[in-house]
Amino acid sequence: MDSLKNATLKVKLSLAFMSTGLIMYISGIASDQWVVGVSVNLNFDAAPGITIRYEGLWFKCVQYLSVPICGYHHTGWLNVCRVTAVLSMLSGATAIGLAIGHVTVTRMKKDAIYIASIVLTFVSVECMKNCIIGFASNYDSLVPSGSPSWGFALPVVGLAMYSVAGILQIVSRHEARSEGTANAEV
């Protein structure tokens, strides 16, 4: 991969940010720890104990007396979050592939490949942003006394990384265009 050695620092950094952001997306989307709630039942007429509820995009679990019971939940707004999260992950992975293709391909219109990578990076950002906002504004209906957890934080960090990567891609392309080397190794 000699062509990766010739790429600018901004391109290398954007690839690193996108790759790390994709790992954050996948880890967060697969997690069942987007929101966690704990309730204590001190009513001795019923079974006293601590109940822990945690929910993610795909599964919900209730843990009572150290026995977790998990299942799949069907909610309209949550289905929209799932779709946008998966679209974000797929467009983010495609953006990485196109950015790598831009660096390694020598005989094609590299500018078009790089522009497509930039566009898909921001499509990924918008889809994940919609998922995060949708979940954050509705999670009270899943776990009434819950609060966001680490599983929710991972896609937020991935979103920030993809945003920085997209900005680096735009700056890199702008610098290459201003130098008159639109098809050079930006």
MODELLER restraints for C-alpha pairs under 7 A, 6 or more apart:
rsr = mdl.restraints
at = mdl.atoms
rsr.add(forms.Gaussian(group=physical.xy_distance, feature=features.Distance(at['CA:3:A'], at['CA:103:A']), mean=6.05, stdev=0.5))
rsr.add(forms.Gaussian(group=physical.xy_distance, feature=features.Distance(at['CA:3:A'], at['CA:104:A']), mean=5.50, stdev=0.5))
rsr.add(forms.Gaussian(group=physical.xy_distance, feature=features.Distance(at['CA:4:A'], at['CA:103:A']), mean=6.03, stdev=0.5))
rsr.add(forms.Gaussian(group=physical.xy_distance, feature=features.Distance(at['CA:4:A'], at['CA:104:A']), mean=6.74, stdev=0.5))
rsr.add(forms.Gaussian(group=physical.xy_distance, feature=features.Distance(at['CA:6:A'], at['CA:185:A']), mean=6.51, stdev=0.5))
rsr.add(forms.Gaussian(group=physical.xy_distance, feature=features.Distance(at['CA:7:A'], at['CA:103:A']), mean=6.64, stdev=0.5))
rsr.add(forms.Gaussian(group=physical.xy_distance, feature=features.Distance(at['CA:7:A'], at['CA:185:A']), mean=5.28, stdev=0.5))
rsr.add(forms.Gaussian(group=physical.xy_distance, feature=features.Distance(at['CA:7:A'], at['CA:186:A']), mean=5.77, stdev=0.5))
rsr.add(forms.Gaussian(group=physical.xy_distance, feature=features.Distance(at['CA:8:A'], at['CA:186:A']), mean=5.70, stdev=0.5))
rsr.add(forms.Gaussian(group=physical.xy_distance, feature=features.Distance(at['CA:10:A'], at['CA:168:A']), mean=5.73, stdev=0.5))
rsr.add(forms.Gaussian(group=physical.xy_distance, feature=features.Distance(at['CA:10:A'], at['CA:169:A']), mean=6.98, stdev=0.5))
rsr.add(forms.Gaussian(group=physical.xy_distance, feature=features.Distance(at['CA:10:A'], at['CA:172:A']), mean=6.06, stdev=0.5))
rsr.add(forms.Gaussian(group=physical.xy_distance, feature=features.Distance(at['CA:11:A'], at['CA:169:A']), mean=6.37, stdev=0.5))
rsr.add(forms.Gaussian(group=physical.xy_distance, feature=features.Distance(at['CA:11:A'], at['CA:172:A']), mean=6.80, stdev=0.5))
rsr.add(forms.Gaussian(group=physical.xy_distance, feature=features.Distance(at['CA:11:A'], at['CA:186:A']), mean=6.52, stdev=0.5))
rsr.add(forms.Gaussian(group=physical.xy_distance, feature=features.Distance(at['CA:14:A'], at['CA:165:A']), mean=4.16, stdev=0.5))
rsr.add(forms.Gaussian(group=physical.xy_distance, feature=features.Distance(at['CA:14:A'], at['CA:168:A']), mean=5.89, stdev=0.5))
rsr.add(forms.Gaussian(group=physical.xy_distance, feature=features.Distance(at['CA:14:A'], at['CA:169:A']), mean=6.40, stdev=0.5))
rsr.add(forms.Gaussian(group=physical.xy_distance, feature=features.Distance(at['CA:15:A'], at['CA:96:A']), mean=6.63, stdev=0.5))
rsr.add(forms.Gaussian(group=physical.xy_distance, feature=features.Distance(at['CA:17:A'], at['CA:161:A']), mean=5.27, stdev=0.5))
rsr.add(forms.Gaussian(group=physical.xy_distance, feature=features.Distance(at['CA:17:A'], at['CA:162:A']), mean=6.35, stdev=0.5))
rsr.add(forms.Gaussian(group=physical.xy_distance, feature=features.Distance(at['CA:17:A'], at['CA:165:A']), mean=5.59, stdev=0.5))
rsr.add(forms.Gaussian(group=physical.xy_distance, feature=features.Distance(at['CA:18:A'], at['CA:96:A']), mean=6.56, stdev=0.5))
rsr.add(forms.Gaussian(group=physical.xy_distance, feature=features.Distance(at['CA:18:A'], at['CA:161:A']), mean=6.42, stdev=0.5))
rsr.add(forms.Gaussian(group=physical.xy_distance, feature=features.Distance(at['CA:18:A'], at['CA:162:A']), mean=5.37, stdev=0.5))
rsr.add(forms.Gaussian(group=physical.xy_distance, feature=features.Distance(at['CA:18:A'], at['CA:165:A']), mean=6.04, stdev=0.5))
rsr.add(forms.Gaussian(group=physical.xy_distance, feature=features.Distance(at['CA:21:A'], at['CA:158:A']), mean=3.89, stdev=0.5))
rsr.add(forms.Gaussian(group=physical.xy_distance, feature=features.Distance(at['CA:21:A'], at['CA:159:A']), mean=6.76, stdev=0.5))
rsr.add(forms.Gaussian(group=physical.xy_distance, feature=features.Distance(at['CA:21:A'], at['CA:161:A']), mean=5.30, stdev=0.5))
rsr.add(forms.Gaussian(group=physical.xy_distance, feature=features.Distance(at['CA:21:A'], at['CA:162:A']), mean=5.92, stdev=0.5))
rsr.add(forms.Gaussian(group=physical.xy_distance, feature=features.Distance(at['CA:22:A'], at['CA:89:A']), mean=6.68, stdev=0.5))
rsr.add(forms.Gaussian(group=physical.xy_distance, feature=features.Distance(at['CA:22:A'], at['CA:92:A']), mean=6.62, stdev=0.5))
rsr.add(forms.Gaussian(group=physical.xy_distance, feature=features.Distance(at['CA:22:A'], at['CA:93:A']), mean=6.88, stdev=0.5))
rsr.add(forms.Gaussian(group=physical.xy_distance, feature=features.Distance(at['CA:22:A'], at['CA:158:A']), mean=6.51, stdev=0.5))
rsr.add(forms.Gaussian(group=physical.xy_distance, feature=features.Distance(at['CA:24:A'], at['CA:154:A']), mean=5.18, stdev=0.5))
rsr.add(forms.Gaussian(group=physical.xy_distance, feature=features.Distance(at['CA:24:A'], at['CA:155:A']), mean=5.69, stdev=0.5))
rsr.add(forms.Gaussian(group=physical.xy_distance, feature=features.Distance(at['CA:24:A'], at['CA:157:A']), mean=6.95, stdev=0.5))
rsr.add(forms.Gaussian(group=physical.xy_distance, feature=features.Distance(at['CA:24:A'], at['CA:158:A']), mean=5.05, stdev=0.5))
rsr.add(forms.Gaussian(group=physical.xy_distance, feature=features.Distance(at['CA:25:A'], at['CA:89:A']), mean=6.47, stdev=0.5))
rsr.add(forms.Gaussian(group=physical.xy_distance, feature=features.Distance(at['CA:25:A'], at['CA:154:A']), mean=6.54, stdev=0.5))
rsr.add(forms.Gaussian(group=physical.xy_distance, feature=features.Distance(at['CA:25:A'], at['CA:155:A']), mean=4.78, stdev=0.5))
rsr.add(forms.Gaussian(group=physical.xy_distance, feature=features.Distance(at['CA:25:A'], at['CA:158:A']), mean=5.66, stdev=0.5))
rsr.add(forms.Gaussian(group=physical.xy_distance, feature=features.Distance(at['CA:28:A'], at['CA:151:A']), mean=4.88, stdev=0.5))
rsr.add(forms.Gaussian(group=physical.xy_distance, feature=features.Distance(at['CA:28:A'], at['CA:152:A']), mean=6.29, stdev=0.5))
rsr.add(forms.Gaussian(group=physical.xy_distance, feature=features.Distance(at['CA:28:A'], at['CA:154:A']), mean=5.02, stdev=0.5))
rsr.add(forms.Gaussian(group=physical.xy_distance, feature=features.Distance(at['CA:28:A'], at['CA:155:A']), mean=5.42, stdev=0.5))
rsr.add(forms.Gaussian(group=physical.xy_distance, feature=features.Distance(at['CA:29:A'], at['CA:57:A']), mean=6.59, stdev=0.5))
rsr.add(forms.Gaussian(group=physical.xy_distance, feature=features.Distance(at['CA:31:A'], at['CA:56:A']), mean=5.99, stdev=0.5))
rsr.add(forms.Gaussian(group=physical.xy_distance, feature=features.Distance(at['CA:31:A'], at['CA:151:A']), mean=5.48, stdev=0.5))
rsr.add(forms.Gaussian(group=physical.xy_distance, feature=features.Distance(at['CA:32:A'], at['CA:54:A']), mean=6.65, stdev=0.5))
rsr.add(forms.Gaussian(group=physical.xy_distance, feature=features.Distance(at['CA:32:A'], at['CA:55:A']), mean=5.14, stdev=0.5))
rsr.add(forms.Gaussian(group=physical.xy_distance, feature=features.Distance(at['CA:32:A'], at['CA:56:A']), mean=3.86, stdev=0.5))
rsr.add(forms.Gaussian(group=physical.xy_distance, feature=features.Distance(at['CA:32:A'], at['CA:57:A']), mean=6.78, stdev=0.5))
rsr.add(forms.Gaussian(group=physical.xy_distance, feature=features.Distance(at['CA:32:A'], at['CA:58:A']), mean=6.87, stdev=0.5))
rsr.add(forms.Gaussian(group=physical.xy_distance, feature=features.Distance(at['CA:32:A'], at['CA:59:A']), mean=5.79, stdev=0.5))
rsr.add(forms.Gaussian(group=physical.xy_distance, feature=features.Distance(at['CA:32:A'], at['CA:60:A']), mean=6.73, stdev=0.5))
rsr.add(forms.Gaussian(group=physical.xy_distance, feature=features.Distance(at['CA:32:A'], at['CA:151:A']), mean=6.90, stdev=0.5))
rsr.add(forms.Gaussian(group=physical.xy_distance, feature=features.Distance(at['CA:33:A'], at['CA:54:A']), mean=5.61, stdev=0.5))
rsr.add(forms.Gaussian(group=physical.xy_distance, feature=features.Distance(at['CA:33:A'], at['CA:55:A']), mean=5.52, stdev=0.5))
rsr.add(forms.Gaussian(group=physical.xy_distance, feature=features.Distance(at['CA:33:A'], at['CA:56:A']), mean=5.26, stdev=0.5))
rsr.add(forms.Gaussian(group=physical.xy_distance, feature=features.Distance(at['CA:33:A'], at['CA:149:A']), mean=5.94, stdev=0.5))
rsr.add(forms.Gaussian(group=physical.xy_distance, feature=features.Distance(at['CA:33:A'], at['CA:150:A']), mean=6.54, stdev=0.5))
rsr.add(forms.Gaussian(group=physical.xy_distance, feature=features.Distance(at['CA:33:A'], at['CA:151:A']), mean=4.78, stdev=0.5))
rsr.add(forms.Gaussian(group=physical.xy_distance, feature=features.Distance(at['CA:34:A'], at['CA:55:A']), mean=5.77, stdev=0.5))
rsr.add(forms.Gaussian(group=physical.xy_distance, feature=features.Distance(at['CA:34:A'], at['CA:56:A']), mean=4.64, stdev=0.5))
rsr.add(forms.Gaussian(group=physical.xy_distance, feature=features.Distance(at['CA:34:A'], at['CA:148:A']), mean=5.69, stdev=0.5))
rsr.add(forms.Gaussian(group=physical.xy_distance, feature=features.Distance(at['CA:34:A'], at['CA:149:A']), mean=5.15, stdev=0.5))
rsr.add(forms.Gaussian(group=physical.xy_distance, feature=features.Distance(at['CA:34:A'], at['CA:150:A']), mean=6.57, stdev=0.5))
rsr.add(forms.Gaussian(group=physical.xy_distance, feature=features.Distance(at['CA:34:A'], at['CA:151:A']), mean=4.52, stdev=0.5))
rsr.add(forms.Gaussian(group=physical.xy_distance, feature=features.Distance(at['CA:34:A'], at['CA:152:A']), mean=4.30, stdev=0.5))
rsr.add(forms.Gaussian(group=physical.xy_distance, feature=features.Distance(at['CA:35:A'], at['CA:54:A']), mean=5.56, stdev=0.5))
rsr.add(forms.Gaussian(group=physical.xy_distance, feature=features.Distance(at['CA:35:A'], at['CA:55:A']), mean=5.44, stdev=0.5))
rsr.add(forms.Gaussian(group=physical.xy_distance, feature=features.Distance(at['CA:35:A'], at['CA:56:A']), mean=6.67, stdev=0.5))
rsr.add(forms.Gaussian(group=physical.xy_distance, feature=features.Distance(at['CA:35:A'], at['CA:146:A']), mean=5.94, stdev=0.5))
rsr.add(forms.Gaussian(group=physical.xy_distance, feature=features.Distance(at['CA:35:A'], at['CA:147:A']), mean=5.34, stdev=0.5))
rsr.add(forms.Gaussian(group=physical.xy_distance, feature=features.Distance(at['CA:35:A'], at['CA:148:A']), mean=4.32, stdev=0.5))
rsr.add(forms.Gaussian(group=physical.xy_distance, feature=features.Distance(at['CA:35:A'], at['CA:149:A']), mean=5.15, stdev=0.5))
rsr.add(forms.Gaussian(group=physical.xy_distance, feature=features.Distance(at['CA:36:A'], at['CA:53:A']), mean=5.66, stdev=0.5))
rsr.add(forms.Gaussian(group=physical.xy_distance, feature=features.Distance(at['CA:36:A'], at['CA:54:A']), mean=4.28, stdev=0.5))
rsr.add(forms.Gaussian(group=physical.xy_distance, feature=features.Distance(at['CA:36:A'], at['CA:55:A']), mean=6.63, stdev=0.5))
rsr.add(forms.Gaussian(group=physical.xy_distance, feature=features.Distance(at['CA:36:A'], at['CA:146:A']), mean=5.00, stdev=0.5))
rsr.add(forms.Gaussian(group=physical.xy_distance, feature=features.Distance(at['CA:36:A'], at['CA:147:A']), mean=5.62, stdev=0.5))
rsr.add(forms.Gaussian(group=physical.xy_distance, feature=features.Distance(at['CA:36:A'], at['CA:148:A']), mean=6.43, stdev=0.5))
rsr.add(forms.Gaussian(group=physical.xy_distance, feature=features.Distance(at['CA:36:A'], at['CA:149:A']), mean=6.18, stdev=0.5))
rsr.add(forms.Gaussian(group=physical.xy_distance, feature=features.Distance(at['CA:37:A'], at['CA:52:A']), mean=5.79, stdev=0.5))
rsr.add(forms.Gaussian(group=physical.xy_distance, feature=features.Distance(at['CA:37:A'], at['CA:53:A']), mean=5.12, stdev=0.5))
rsr.add(forms.Gaussian(group=physical.xy_distance, feature=features.Distance(at['CA:37:A'], at['CA:54:A']), mean=6.31, stdev=0.5))
rsr.add(forms.Gaussian(group=physical.xy_distance, feature=features.Distance(at['CA:37:A'], at['CA:143:A']), mean=6.15, stdev=0.5))
rsr.add(forms.Gaussian(group=physical.xy_distance, feature=features.Distance(at['CA:37:A'], at['CA:145:A']), mean=5.58, stdev=0.5))
rsr.add(forms.Gaussian(group=physical.xy_distance, feature=features.Distance(at['CA:37:A'], at['CA:146:A']), mean=3.79, stdev=0.5))
rsr.add(forms.Gaussian(group=physical.xy_distance, feature=features.Distance(at['CA:37:A'], at['CA:147:A']), mean=6.37, stdev=0.5))
rsr.add(forms.Gaussian(group=physical.xy_distance, feature=features.Distance(at['CA:38:A'], at['CA:51:A']), mean=5.75, stdev=0.5))
rsr.add(forms.Gaussian(group=physical.xy_distance, feature=features.Distance(at['CA:38:A'], at['CA:52:A']), mean=4.55, stdev=0.5))
rsr.add(forms.Gaussian(group=physical.xy_distance, feature=features.Distance(at['CA:38:A'], at['CA:53:A']), mean=6.34, stdev=0.5))
rsr.add(forms.Gaussian(group=physical.xy_distance, feature=features.Distance(at['CA:39:A'], at['CA:50:A']), mean=5.82, stdev=0.5))
rsr.add(forms.Gaussian(group=physical.xy_distance, feature=features.Distance(at['CA:39:A'], at['CA:51:A']), mean=5.25, stdev=0.5))
rsr.add(forms.Gaussian(group=physical.xy_distance, feature=features.Distance(at['CA:39:A'], at['CA:52:A']), mean=6.53, stdev=0.5))
rsr.add(forms.Gaussian(group=physical.xy_distance, feature=features.Distance(at['CA:40:A'], at['CA:49:A']), mean=5.90, stdev=0.5))
rsr.add(forms.Gaussian(group=physical.xy_distance, feature=features.Distance(at['CA:40:A'], at['CA:50:A']), mean=4.50, stdev=0.5))
rsr.add(forms.Gaussian(group=physical.xy_distance, feature=features.Distance(at['CA:40:A'], at['CA:51:A']), mean=6.27, stdev=0.5))
rsr.add(forms.Gaussian(group=physical.xy_distance, feature=features.Distance(at['CA:41:A'], at['CA:48:A']), mean=4.98, stdev=0.5))
rsr.add(forms.Gaussian(group=physical.xy_distance, feature=features.Distance(at['CA:41:A'], at['CA:49:A']), mean=5.29, stdev=0.5))
rsr.add(forms.Gaussian(group=physical.xy_distance, feature=features.Distance(at['CA:41:A'], at['CA:50:A']), mean=6.23, stdev=0.5))
rsr.add(forms.Gaussian(group=physical.xy_distance, feature=features.Distance(at['CA:42:A'], at['CA:48:A']), mean=5.23, stdev=0.5))
rsr.add(forms.Gaussian(group=physical.xy_distance, feature=features.Distance(at['CA:42:A'], at['CA:49:A']), mean=6.85, stdev=0.5))
rsr.add(forms.Gaussian(group=physical.xy_distance, feature=features.Distance(at['CA:49:A'], at['CA:65:A']), mean=6.74, stdev=0.5))
rsr.add(forms.Gaussian(group=physical.xy_distance, feature=features.Distance(at['CA:50:A'], at['CA:64:A']), mean=6.32, stdev=0.5))
rsr.add(forms.Gaussian(group=physical.xy_distance, feature=features.Distance(at['CA:50:A'], at['CA:65:A']), mean=6.94, stdev=0.5))
rsr.add(forms.Gaussian(group=physical.xy_distance, feature=features.Distance(at['CA:51:A'], at['CA:62:A']), mean=6.89, stdev=0.5))
rsr.add(forms.Gaussian(group=physical.xy_distance, feature=features.Distance(at['CA:51:A'], at['CA:63:A']), mean=5.71, stdev=0.5))
rsr.add(forms.Gaussian(group=physical.xy_distance, feature=features.Distance(at['CA:51:A'], at['CA:64:A']), mean=4.80, stdev=0.5))
rsr.add(forms.Gaussian(group=physical.xy_distance, feature=features.Distance(at['CA:52:A'], at['CA:62:A']), mean=5.74, stdev=0.5))
rsr.add(forms.Gaussian(group=physical.xy_distance, feature=features.Distance(at['CA:52:A'], at['CA:63:A']), mean=5.03, stdev=0.5))
rsr.add(forms.Gaussian(group=physical.xy_distance, feature=features.Distance(at['CA:52:A'], at['CA:64:A']), mean=6.60, stdev=0.5))
rsr.add(forms.Gaussian(group=physical.xy_distance, feature=features.Distance(at['CA:53:A'], at['CA:61:A']), mean=5.73, stdev=0.5))
rsr.add(forms.Gaussian(group=physical.xy_distance, feature=features.Distance(at['CA:53:A'], at['CA:62:A']), mean=4.49, stdev=0.5))
rsr.add(forms.Gaussian(group=physical.xy_distance, feature=features.Distance(at['CA:53:A'], at['CA:63:A']), mean=6.31, stdev=0.5))
rsr.add(forms.Gaussian(group=physical.xy_distance, feature=features.Distance(at['CA:53:A'], at['CA:143:A']), mean=6.91, stdev=0.5))
rsr.add(forms.Gaussian(group=physical.xy_distance, feature=features.Distance(at['CA:54:A'], at['CA:60:A']), mean=5.93, stdev=0.5))
rsr.add(forms.Gaussian(group=physical.xy_distance, feature=features.Distance(at['CA:54:A'], at['CA:61:A']), mean=5.43, stdev=0.5))
rsr.add(forms.Gaussian(group=physical.xy_distance, feature=features.Distance(at['CA:54:A'], at['CA:62:A']), mean=6.61, stdev=0.5))
rsr.add(forms.Gaussian(group=physical.xy_distance, feature=features.Distance(at['CA:55:A'], at['CA:61:A']), mean=6.21, stdev=0.5))
rsr.add(forms.Gaussian(group=physical.xy_distance, feature=features.Distance(at['CA:57:A'], at['CA:78:A']), mean=6.80, stdev=0.5))
rsr.add(forms.Gaussian(group=physical.xy_distance, feature=features.Distance(at['CA:57:A'], at['CA:82:A']), mean=6.24, stdev=0.5))
rsr.add(forms.Gaussian(group=physical.xy_distance, feature=features.Distance(at['CA:58:A'], at['CA:72:A']), mean=6.14, stdev=0.5))
rsr.add(forms.Gaussian(group=physical.xy_distance, feature=features.Distance(at['CA:59:A'], at['CA:70:A']), mean=6.67, stdev=0.5))
rsr.add(forms.Gaussian(group=physical.xy_distance, feature=features.Distance(at['CA:59:A'], at['CA:71:A']), mean=5.55, stdev=0.5))
rsr.add(forms.Gaussian(group=physical.xy_distance, feature=features.Distance(at['CA:59:A'], at['CA:72:A']), mean=4.70, stdev=0.5))
rsr.add(forms.Gaussian(group=physical.xy_distance, feature=features.Distance(at['CA:59:A'], at['CA:73:A']), mean=6.43, stdev=0.5))
rsr.add(forms.Gaussian(group=physical.xy_distance, feature=features.Distance(at['CA:60:A'], at['CA:70:A']), mean=5.54, stdev=0.5))
rsr.add(forms.Gaussian(group=physical.xy_distance, feature=features.Distance(at['CA:60:A'], at['CA:71:A']), mean=5.50, stdev=0.5))
rsr.add(forms.Gaussian(group=physical.xy_distance, feature=features.Distance(at['CA:60:A'], at['CA:72:A']), mean=6.16, stdev=0.5))
rsr.add(forms.Gaussian(group=physical.xy_distance, feature=features.Distance(at['CA:60:A'], at['CA:73:A']), mean=6.70, stdev=0.5))
rsr.add(forms.Gaussian(group=physical.xy_distance, feature=features.Distance(at['CA:61:A'], at['CA:68:A']), mean=6.31, stdev=0.5))
rsr.add(forms.Gaussian(group=physical.xy_distance, feature=features.Distance(at['CA:61:A'], at['CA:69:A']), mean=5.42, stdev=0.5))
rsr.add(forms.Gaussian(group=physical.xy_distance, feature=features.Distance(at['CA:61:A'], at['CA:70:A']), mean=4.07, stdev=0.5))
rsr.add(forms.Gaussian(group=physical.xy_distance, feature=features.Distance(at['CA:61:A'], at['CA:71:A']), mean=6.43, stdev=0.5))
rsr.add(forms.Gaussian(group=physical.xy_distance, feature=features.Distance(at['CA:62:A'], at['CA:68:A']), mean=5.57, stdev=0.5))
rsr.add(forms.Gaussian(group=physical.xy_distance, feature=features.Distance(at['CA:62:A'], at['CA:69:A']), mean=5.31, stdev=0.5))
rsr.add(forms.Gaussian(group=physical.xy_distance, feature=features.Distance(at['CA:62:A'], at['CA:70:A']), mean=6.43, stdev=0.5))
rsr.add(forms.Gaussian(group=physical.xy_distance, feature=features.Distance(at['CA:63:A'], at['CA:69:A']), mean=6.20, stdev=0.5))
rsr.add(forms.Gaussian(group=physical.xy_distance, feature=features.Distance(at['CA:81:A'], at['CA:131:A']), mean=4.45, stdev=0.5))
rsr.add(forms.Gaussian(group=physical.xy_distance, feature=features.Distance(at['CA:81:A'], at['CA:134:A']), mean=6.50, stdev=0.5))
rsr.add(forms.Gaussian(group=physical.xy_distance, feature=features.Distance(at['CA:81:A'], at['CA:135:A']), mean=6.76, stdev=0.5))
rsr.add(forms.Gaussian(group=physical.xy_distance, feature=features.Distance(at['CA:84:A'], at['CA:127:A']), mean=5.03, stdev=0.5))
rsr.add(forms.Gaussian(group=physical.xy_distance, feature=features.Distance(at['CA:84:A'], at['CA:128:A']), mean=6.30, stdev=0.5))
rsr.add(forms.Gaussian(group=physical.xy_distance, feature=features.Distance(at['CA:84:A'], at['CA:130:A']), mean=6.97, stdev=0.5))
rsr.add(forms.Gaussian(group=physical.xy_distance, feature=features.Distance(at['CA:84:A'], at['CA:131:A']), mean=5.75, stdev=0.5))
rsr.add(forms.Gaussian(group=physical.xy_distance, feature=features.Distance(at['CA:85:A'], at['CA:127:A']), mean=6.41, stdev=0.5))
rsr.add(forms.Gaussian(group=physical.xy_distance, feature=features.Distance(at['CA:85:A'], at['CA:128:A']), mean=5.46, stdev=0.5))
rsr.add(forms.Gaussian(group=physical.xy_distance, feature=features.Distance(at['CA:85:A'], at['CA:131:A']), mean=5.93, stdev=0.5))
rsr.add(forms.Gaussian(group=physical.xy_distance, feature=features.Distance(at['CA:87:A'], at['CA:127:A']), mean=6.64, stdev=0.5))
rsr.add(forms.Gaussian(group=physical.xy_distance, feature=features.Distance(at['CA:88:A'], at['CA:123:A']), mean=6.97, stdev=0.5))
rsr.add(forms.Gaussian(group=physical.xy_distance, feature=features.Distance(at['CA:88:A'], at['CA:124:A']), mean=4.10, stdev=0.5))
rsr.add(forms.Gaussian(group=physical.xy_distance, feature=features.Distance(at['CA:88:A'], at['CA:125:A']), mean=6.83, stdev=0.5))
rsr.add(forms.Gaussian(group=physical.xy_distance, feature=features.Distance(at['CA:88:A'], at['CA:127:A']), mean=5.06, stdev=0.5))
rsr.add(forms.Gaussian(group=physical.xy_distance, feature=features.Distance(at['CA:88:A'], at['CA:128:A']), mean=5.47, stdev=0.5))
rsr.add(forms.Gaussian(group=physical.xy_distance, feature=features.Distance(at['CA:89:A'], at['CA:124:A']), mean=6.71, stdev=0.5))
rsr.add(forms.Gaussian(group=physical.xy_distance, feature=features.Distance(at['CA:91:A'], at['CA:120:A']), mean=5.54, stdev=0.5))
rsr.add(forms.Gaussian(group=physical.xy_distance, feature=features.Distance(at['CA:91:A'], at['CA:121:A']), mean=6.93, stdev=0.5))
rsr.add(forms.Gaussian(group=physical.xy_distance, feature=features.Distance(at['CA:91:A'], at['CA:123:A']), mean=6.74, stdev=0.5))
rsr.add(forms.Gaussian(group=physical.xy_distance, feature=features.Distance(at['CA:91:A'], at['CA:124:A']), mean=5.38, stdev=0.5))
rsr.add(forms.Gaussian(group=physical.xy_distance, feature=features.Distance(at['CA:92:A'], at['CA:120:A']), mean=6.50, stdev=0.5))
rsr.add(forms.Gaussian(group=physical.xy_distance, feature=features.Distance(at['CA:92:A'], at['CA:121:A']), mean=5.70, stdev=0.5))
rsr.add(forms.Gaussian(group=physical.xy_distance, feature=features.Distance(at['CA:92:A'], at['CA:124:A']), mean=5.23, stdev=0.5))
rsr.add(forms.Gaussian(group=physical.xy_distance, feature=features.Distance(at['CA:95:A'], at['CA:117:A']), mean=4.41, stdev=0.5))
rsr.add(forms.Gaussian(group=physical.xy_distance, feature=features.Distance(at['CA:95:A'], at['CA:120:A']), mean=5.29, stdev=0.5))
rsr.add(forms.Gaussian(group=physical.xy_distance, feature=features.Distance(at['CA:95:A'], at['CA:121:A']), mean=5.60, stdev=0.5))
rsr.add(forms.Gaussian(group=physical.xy_distance, feature=features.Distance(at['CA:98:A'], at['CA:113:A']), mean=6.06, stdev=0.5))
rsr.add(forms.Gaussian(group=physical.xy_distance, feature=features.Distance(at['CA:98:A'], at['CA:114:A']), mean=6.75, stdev=0.5))
rsr.add(forms.Gaussian(group=physical.xy_distance, feature=features.Distance(at['CA:98:A'], at['CA:117:A']), mean=5.31, stdev=0.5))
rsr.add(forms.Gaussian(group=physical.xy_distance, feature=features.Distance(at['CA:99:A'], at['CA:114:A']), mean=6.03, stdev=0.5))
rsr.add(forms.Gaussian(group=physical.xy_distance, feature=features.Distance(at['CA:99:A'], at['CA:117:A']), mean=5.66, stdev=0.5))
rsr.add(forms.Gaussian(group=physical.xy_distance, feature=features.Distance(at['CA:102:A'], at['CA:110:A']), mean=5.45, stdev=0.5))
rsr.add(forms.Gaussian(group=physical.xy_distance, feature=features.Distance(at['CA:102:A'], at['CA:113:A']), mean=5.78, stdev=0.5))
rsr.add(forms.Gaussian(group=physical.xy_distance, feature=features.Distance(at['CA:102:A'], at['CA:114:A']), mean=5.81, stdev=0.5))
rsr.add(forms.Gaussian(group=physical.xy_distance, feature=features.Distance(at['CA:103:A'], at['CA:185:A']), mean=6.38, stdev=0.5))
rsr.add(forms.Gaussian(group=physical.xy_distance, feature=features.Distance(at['CA:110:A'], at['CA:183:A']), mean=5.88, stdev=0.5))
rsr.add(forms.Gaussian(group=physical.xy_distance, feature=features.Distance(at['CA:111:A'], at['CA:182:A']), mean=6.49, stdev=0.5))
rsr.add(forms.Gaussian(group=physical.xy_distance, feature=features.Distance(at['CA:111:A'], at['CA:183:A']), mean=5.90, stdev=0.5))
rsr.add(forms.Gaussian(group=physical.xy_distance, feature=features.Distance(at['CA:118:A'], at['CA:166:A']), mean=5.94, stdev=0.5))
rsr.add(forms.Gaussian(group=physical.xy_distance, feature=features.Distance(at['CA:118:A'], at['CA:169:A']), mean=6.44, stdev=0.5))
rsr.add(forms.Gaussian(group=physical.xy_distance, feature=features.Distance(at['CA:121:A'], at['CA:162:A']), mean=6.56, stdev=0.5))
rsr.add(forms.Gaussian(group=physical.xy_distance, feature=features.Distance(at['CA:121:A'], at['CA:166:A']), mean=5.90, stdev=0.5))
rsr.add(forms.Gaussian(group=physical.xy_distance, feature=features.Distance(at['CA:122:A'], at['CA:166:A']), mean=6.54, stdev=0.5))
rsr.add(forms.Gaussian(group=physical.xy_distance, feature=features.Distance(at['CA:125:A'], at['CA:159:A']), mean=5.79, stdev=0.5))
rsr.add(forms.Gaussian(group=physical.xy_distance, feature=features.Distance(at['CA:125:A'], at['CA:162:A']), mean=6.36, stdev=0.5))
rsr.add(forms.Gaussian(group=physical.xy_distance, feature=features.Distance(at['CA:125:A'], at['CA:163:A']), mean=6.45, stdev=0.5))
rsr.add(forms.Gaussian(group=physical.xy_distance, feature=features.Distance(at['CA:128:A'], at['CA:159:A']), mean=6.65, stdev=0.5))
rsr.add(forms.Gaussian(group=physical.xy_distance, feature=features.Distance(at['CA:140:A'], at['CA:146:A']), mean=6.89, stdev=0.5))
rsr.add(forms.Gaussian(group=physical.xy_distance, feature=features.Distance(at['CA:172:A'], at['CA:186:A']), mean=6.08, stdev=0.5))
rsr.add(forms.Gaussian(group=physical.xy_distance, feature=features.Distance(at['CA:173:A'], at['CA:186:A']), mean=6.37, stdev=0.5))
rsr.add(forms.Gaussian(group=physical.xy_distance, feature=features.Distance(at['CA:176:A'], at['CA:182:A']), mean=5.48, stdev=0.5))
rsr.add(forms.Gaussian(group=physical.xy_distance, feature=features.Distance(at['CA:176:A'], at['CA:186:A']), mean=6.10, stdev=0.5))
